[in-house]
Structure formats: structure tokens, C-alpha cells
């Protein structure tokens, strides 16, 4: 598909591109001069910690934790569980 820039270097993408007004795109200029537009979902800065490799691995490991789930209803319950599980890493 051929598109042409206007006087302000803007292009109009057709509806068939599947983009909506306000969608975020990552613009990447390749070494050979090609331009790639990649749709992205921006992550708020305060949530970036969850997207680190270490955090994703810890979350995956916790989902496969063989220990049974326990409902904690009081501070005493939490302290007892913490004592019991201390050093299990």
C-alpha cells in the first residue's frame, strides 16, 4: 500500500490497519531506512516493576508452588505461617 506524507510529515493509515484513535505505536527506523510501526500497550511507570525478568520468574514460580493455599484471618495466623515457612527457599 502506498501512502504519502502531508506537509507536516503525517500519514493516514486506513481502517484496515486495525488501529483506533489514541492507540499507542512504537516507531522503529531500521538500518536500511525502513520504518516499522508496532502497536503497543503502554505500561504505567508505577507498574514497570512487574515486567522485569526477575518479577515474571518469581510470579511463575509462585503459581507452581506445591504448598497448599491457606487463608490468613489474623496477624497470629500470618506469624505462624511465616515461622513455619521460614527458610524454605
C-alpha angles and dihedrals in degrees: 000000000000119000129176129212120238126225090284093050092253126141130200117227117211121244089250088071087077095230126135129206109279096024113143119238131189110220114209124183110204124214091254091056098258116138122220124196111200120188110231139181107227116225118217111247093242089059098049092098089071092058098058117111091243093052093047091050091049091050092049091049092050091053090057094045107136094208115107119254115258128197112228112207103166143022089254091056090050092050092049092050092046090052092047094048097040111126096012094122 
